[in-house]
């Protein structure tokens, strides 16, 4: 016979992935990431229409992404109890103003200020969506669905980008329009139920405040993903140089970059299968190993075939890693604070990767550069392998982010499941 405990009240209060909830994520998280995906187009448009050089345009893009990362860190201080739809709309308003104003006043100072304001808005939106994913019943499924939608949207935007003719005003209007549409959709974002927050033990019952402690695993996770994303973008931002080294034309390289984005969609779809077949820890080990090898080949390659195969496989692995790491961060903490912390460090790496890569690519030999960008990947894989192995919940995935042990301890009369 079996004694089956009643459902965990904290877990049952989490949001299901309904159509309204999905649209809420699309209107905030996905739209914010789409703005980031248009950075290469923005850089080219700024060079053409503002007359700035590539270094200055890249610095402006770095400022935009750094603003997003900073906004995430600030937002993380109150994300647990925040009204997520309202917070998401604040980010969307900043996004509309940040990109809409310079579209009307197309000057270098206006674009500079607008990109930073828009980047801050995007950071608030990403933080809100990331935290909201932890408040759903199945964070892994939520993350996979949103990342697949994001990859589809990014691929579609990049596919139609040539019709913009690198016109800066058009690109800014498109991003601002996404923000306006997001204002209509953001209401579907789920908030964290009080029962789930209480189950974490993070609430100080004396004054009702949420303690903002972050575990050692979350800190190791955040630092390792900073190193990984930094080196990933040190490669991505230097693809024009690396492609030329492999005798690939700029036009062909643009097509390969689009192929890489589509590969990310394939990787996002494959990640749940890898999680189911291999478990999270071995999925991380295998996928990051393949990604690291392909990065090494890209940097050291001198032939078109090797470079082409490497960048396309690298794109697939990148999409899979995004899904797996975001899912792990989501189930580590139902309040979403761990997810926002980790994603903030990821964005910081994305922001400064082009800057560091631009300084080092001309100073180091291809072999030295390859070693520089691959060692952090090995550290990242080792850290995530250990974190995923710490808990069966982390390892298996497809589970709620509610700390079940603590929630069960709060209900001493509830008997555990026993099989006879």
DRENNULO-175463 format. One record per residue (C-alpha): chain; x, y, z. Coordinates in steps of 0.5 Angstrom, whole numbers. Example, Ala and Ser with C-alpha at 12.3 -4.5 7.8 and 13.67 -1.06 7.14 Angstrom:
REM residues 2
["A",[25,-9,16]]
["A",[27,-2,14]]
***
This chain:
REM residues 420
["A",[0,0,0]]
["A",[2,7,-1]]
["A",[1,14,3]]
["A",[1,19,-1]]
["A",[2,26,2]]
["A",[-3,32,-1]]
["A",[0,37,-6]]
["A",[5,42,-4]]
["A",[1,48,-3]]
["A",[7,52,-5]]
["A",[9,49,-11]]
["A",[1,48,-13]]
["A",[1,56,-13]]
["A",[6,57,-18]]
["A",[4,59,-25]]
["A",[2,54,-31]]
["A",[5,56,-38]]
["A",[-2,58,-41]]
["A",[-2,62,-47]]
["A",[-3,69,-43]]
["A",[4,67,-39]]
["A",[7,66,-45]]
["A",[5,72,-49]]
["A",[8,76,-42]]
["A",[15,73,-43]]
["A",[15,75,-50]]
["A",[13,82,-49]]
["A",[19,83,-44]]
["A",[24,78,-44]]
["A",[24,76,-51]]
["A",[23,83,-54]]
["A",[29,85,-50]]
["A",[33,80,-52]]
["A",[31,81,-59]]
["A",[34,88,-58]]
["A",[41,85,-56]]
["A",[41,81,-62]]
["A",[40,87,-67]]
["A",[47,90,-64]]
["A",[51,88,-70]]
["A",[46,91,-75]]
["A",[46,97,-70]]
["A",[54,98,-70]]
["A",[54,98,-78]]
["A",[48,103,-78]]
["A",[52,108,-73]]
["A",[58,107,-78]]
["A",[54,109,-84]]
["A",[49,114,-81]]
["A",[53,118,-76]]
["A",[60,117,-79]]
["A",[63,114,-73]]
["A",[68,109,-73]]
["A",[67,102,-72]]
["A",[71,102,-65]]
["A",[66,108,-63]]
["A",[60,104,-65]]
["A",[62,98,-61]]
["A",[64,102,-55]]
["A",[56,105,-56]]
["A",[54,98,-56]]
["A",[58,96,-50]]
["A",[55,102,-46]]
["A",[48,99,-48]]
["A",[49,92,-46]]
["A",[53,94,-40]]
["A",[47,99,-38]]
["A",[43,92,-38]]
["A",[47,88,-34]]
["A",[47,94,-29]]
["A",[40,95,-29]]
["A",[39,87,-27]]
["A",[44,88,-21]]
["A",[40,93,-18]]
["A",[33,90,-20]]
["A",[35,84,-17]]
["A",[35,87,-10]]
["A",[27,87,-10]]
["A",[25,82,-15]]
["A",[23,77,-10]]
["A",[16,81,-8]]
["A",[16,86,-14]]
["A",[10,86,-18]]
["A",[13,83,-25]]
["A",[8,86,-30]]
["A",[9,93,-27]]
["A",[16,92,-27]]
["A",[16,90,-34]]
["A",[12,95,-37]]
["A",[17,100,-33]]
["A",[23,97,-37]]
["A",[19,97,-44]]
["A",[17,105,-43]]
["A",[25,106,-42]]
["A",[26,102,-48]]
["A",[21,106,-52]]
["A",[24,112,-50]]
["A",[31,110,-51]]
["A",[30,108,-58]]
["A",[25,112,-60]]
["A",[28,119,-58]]
["A",[34,118,-62]]
["A",[30,115,-68]]
["A",[27,122,-68]]
["A",[33,126,-67]]
["A",[38,123,-71]]
["A",[45,125,-67]]
["A",[51,122,-64]]
["A",[49,125,-57]]
["A",[42,123,-58]]
["A",[44,116,-60]]
["A",[49,115,-54]]
["A",[44,117,-49]]
["A",[38,113,-52]]
["A",[42,107,-53]]
["A",[44,107,-45]]
["A",[37,109,-43]]
["A",[34,103,-48]]
["A",[39,98,-45]]
["A",[37,100,-38]]
["A",[30,98,-40]]
["A",[32,92,-43]]
["A",[36,90,-37]]
["A",[30,91,-33]]
["A",[25,87,-37]]
["A",[31,81,-38]]
["A",[31,81,-30]]
["A",[23,81,-29]]
["A",[23,75,-35]]
["A",[28,71,-32]]
["A",[25,72,-25]]
["A",[18,70,-27]]
["A",[21,64,-30]]
["A",[23,61,-23]]
["A",[15,62,-21]]
["A",[13,57,-26]]
["A",[11,50,-25]]
["A",[16,47,-29]]
["A",[22,52,-30]]
["A",[26,48,-35]]
["A",[20,48,-40]]
["A",[19,55,-39]]
["A",[26,57,-41]]
["A",[26,52,-47]]
["A",[20,55,-50]]
["A",[22,62,-49]]
["A",[29,61,-52]]
["A",[26,57,-58]]
["A",[21,63,-59]]
["A",[27,68,-58]]
["A",[32,64,-63]]
["A",[26,64,-68]]
["A",[25,72,-67]]
["A",[32,73,-68]]
["A",[33,69,-74]]
["A",[27,73,-77]]
["A",[30,80,-75]]
["A",[37,78,-78]]
["A",[33,75,-84]]
["A",[30,81,-86]]
["A",[35,86,-83]]
["A",[38,87,-91]]
["A",[32,91,-92]]
["A",[33,96,-87]]
["A",[40,98,-91]]
["A",[43,99,-85]]
["A",[39,105,-84]]
["A",[39,107,-77]]
["A",[33,111,-76]]
["A",[29,104,-79]]
["A",[33,100,-74]]
["A",[31,104,-68]]
["A",[24,105,-70]]
["A",[23,97,-70]]
["A",[26,96,-63]]
["A",[22,102,-60]]
["A",[16,99,-64]]
["A",[17,92,-60]]
["A",[17,96,-54]]
["A",[10,99,-55]]
["A",[7,92,-57]]
["A",[11,89,-51]]
["A",[7,94,-46]]
["A",[0,90,-49]]
["A",[3,83,-47]]
["A",[7,84,-41]]
["A",[1,83,-36]]
["A",[1,76,-37]]
["A",[8,75,-33]]
["A",[7,71,-27]]
["A",[9,74,-20]]
["A",[11,70,-14]]
["A",[6,67,-9]]
["A",[7,68,-2]]
["A",[6,61,0]]
["A",[12,60,-5]]
["A",[16,65,-2]]
["A",[15,63,5]]
["A",[17,56,3]]
["A",[24,58,2]]
["A",[25,61,9]]
["A",[28,67,6]]
["A",[23,72,9]]
["A",[25,75,16]]
["A",[18,74,20]]
["A",[20,79,25]]
["A",[19,85,20]]
["A",[17,81,13]]
["A",[23,83,9]]
["A",[26,78,4]]
["A",[34,76,6]]
["A",[38,77,0]]
["A",[43,72,2]]
["A",[46,68,-4]]
["A",[49,62,-4]]
["A",[56,60,-6]]
["A",[54,55,-11]]
["A",[50,61,-14]]
["A",[57,66,-14]]
["A",[61,60,-17]]
["A",[56,60,-22]]
["A",[56,67,-24]]
["A",[63,68,-24]]
["A",[64,62,-29]]
["A",[59,64,-33]]
["A",[62,71,-34]]
["A",[68,68,-36]]
["A",[65,64,-41]]
["A",[60,69,-44]]
["A",[66,74,-44]]
["A",[70,69,-48]]
["A",[65,67,-53]]
["A",[64,74,-55]]
["A",[71,75,-56]]
["A",[70,70,-61]]
["A",[63,72,-64]]
["A",[65,80,-64]]
["A",[72,78,-68]]
["A",[69,73,-73]]
["A",[70,78,-79]]
["A",[78,78,-77]]
["A",[77,70,-76]]
["A",[73,69,-83]]
["A",[78,73,-87]]
["A",[84,69,-84]]
["A",[80,63,-87]]
["A",[79,66,-94]]
["A",[72,67,-93]]
["A",[69,73,-96]]
["A",[65,78,-92]]
["A",[58,76,-95]]
["A",[59,69,-94]]
["A",[61,71,-87]]
["A",[55,74,-86]]
["A",[51,68,-88]]
["A",[55,64,-83]]
["A",[53,68,-78]]
["A",[46,68,-80]]
["A",[47,60,-80]]
["A",[50,60,-73]]
["A",[43,64,-70]]
["A",[39,58,-73]]
["A",[44,53,-70]]
["A",[42,56,-64]]
["A",[35,55,-65]]
["A",[37,47,-66]]
["A",[41,47,-60]]
["A",[35,50,-56]]
["A",[30,44,-59]]
["A",[36,39,-57]]
["A",[37,41,-50]]
["A",[31,38,-47]]
["A",[33,32,-50]]
["A",[40,32,-48]]
["A",[37,33,-41]]
["A",[33,27,-41]]
["A",[38,22,-44]]
["A",[44,25,-40]]
["A",[42,29,-34]]
["A",[44,36,-34]]
["A",[51,35,-31]]
["A",[53,30,-37]]
["A",[50,35,-42]]
["A",[54,41,-40]]
["A",[60,37,-40]]
["A",[59,34,-47]]
["A",[56,40,-50]]
["A",[61,45,-47]]
["A",[67,41,-49]]
["A",[64,41,-57]]
["A",[63,48,-56]]
["A",[70,49,-54]]
["A",[73,45,-59]]
["A",[69,49,-65]]
["A",[72,55,-62]]
["A",[79,53,-62]]
["A",[78,51,-69]]
["A",[75,57,-71]]
["A",[81,61,-68]]
["A",[86,57,-71]]
["A",[83,55,-78]]
["A",[86,57,-84]]
["A",[81,54,-89]]
["A",[74,55,-91]]
["A",[71,48,-89]]
["A",[74,48,-82]]
["A",[71,55,-80]]
["A",[64,54,-84]]
["A",[63,47,-80]]
["A",[66,50,-73]]
["A",[62,56,-73]]
["A",[55,52,-75]]
["A",[56,47,-70]]
["A",[58,52,-65]]
["A",[52,56,-66]]
["A",[48,49,-64]]
["A",[52,48,-58]]
["A",[51,56,-56]]
["A",[43,55,-56]]
["A",[43,49,-52]]
["A",[48,52,-47]]
["A",[43,58,-46]]
["A",[37,53,-45]]
["A",[41,49,-40]]
["A",[44,54,-36]]
["A",[38,59,-35]]
["A",[34,53,-33]]
["A",[39,51,-28]]
["A",[39,58,-25]]
["A",[31,58,-25]]
["A",[30,52,-21]]
["A",[36,54,-16]]
["A",[32,59,-13]]
["A",[24,60,-14]]
["A",[25,68,-12]]
["A",[29,69,-18]]
["A",[35,72,-15]]
["A",[40,67,-17]]
["A",[37,67,-24]]
["A",[38,74,-25]]
["A",[45,74,-22]]
["A",[47,69,-26]]
["A",[44,73,-32]]
["A",[47,79,-30]]
["A",[54,76,-30]]
["A",[53,73,-37]]
["A",[51,80,-40]]
["A",[57,83,-37]]
["A",[61,78,-41]]
["A",[57,80,-47]]
["A",[58,87,-46]]
["A",[66,87,-45]]
["A",[67,81,-50]]
["A",[68,85,-56]]
["A",[72,90,-52]]
["A",[77,85,-49]]
["A",[77,81,-56]]
["A",[79,88,-60]]
["A",[85,89,-56]]
["A",[88,82,-56]]
["A",[86,79,-63]]
["A",[92,84,-66]]
["A",[97,82,-60]]
["A",[96,75,-59]]
["A",[98,69,-64]]
["A",[92,65,-67]]
["A",[94,59,-62]]
["A",[95,64,-56]]
["A",[88,67,-57]]
["A",[85,60,-58]]
["A",[88,58,-51]]
["A",[85,65,-48]]
["A",[78,64,-50]]
["A",[78,56,-49]]
["A",[81,55,-42]]
["A",[75,59,-39]]
["A",[70,54,-42]]
["A",[73,48,-39]]
["A",[72,52,-32]]
["A",[65,54,-34]]
["A",[64,46,-35]]
["A",[67,44,-29]]
["A",[63,49,-25]]
["A",[56,47,-28]]
["A",[58,40,-27]]
["A",[59,40,-20]]
["A",[53,44,-19]]
["A",[48,40,-23]]
["A",[51,34,-19]]
["A",[50,37,-12]]
["A",[42,35,-12]]
["A",[38,30,-16]]
["A",[33,36,-17]]
["A",[38,40,-21]]
["A",[41,34,-25]]
["A",[34,31,-27]]
["A",[31,38,-29]]
["A",[23,39,-30]]
["A",[22,40,-23]]
["A",[19,46,-19]]
["A",[24,51,-16]]
["A",[20,51,-10]]
["A",[25,48,-4]]
["A",[21,42,-3]]
["A",[25,40,3]]
["A",[24,46,7]]
["A",[16,46,5]]
["A",[15,39,7]]
["A",[19,41,14]]
["A",[14,47,15]]
["A",[8,41,15]]
["A",[10,36,20]]
["A",[4,32,20]]
["A",[5,31,12]]
["A",[7,24,11]]
["A",[12,22,6]]
["A",[11,18,0]]
["A",[12,10,2]]
["A",[12,5,-3]]
["A",[11,-2,0]]
***
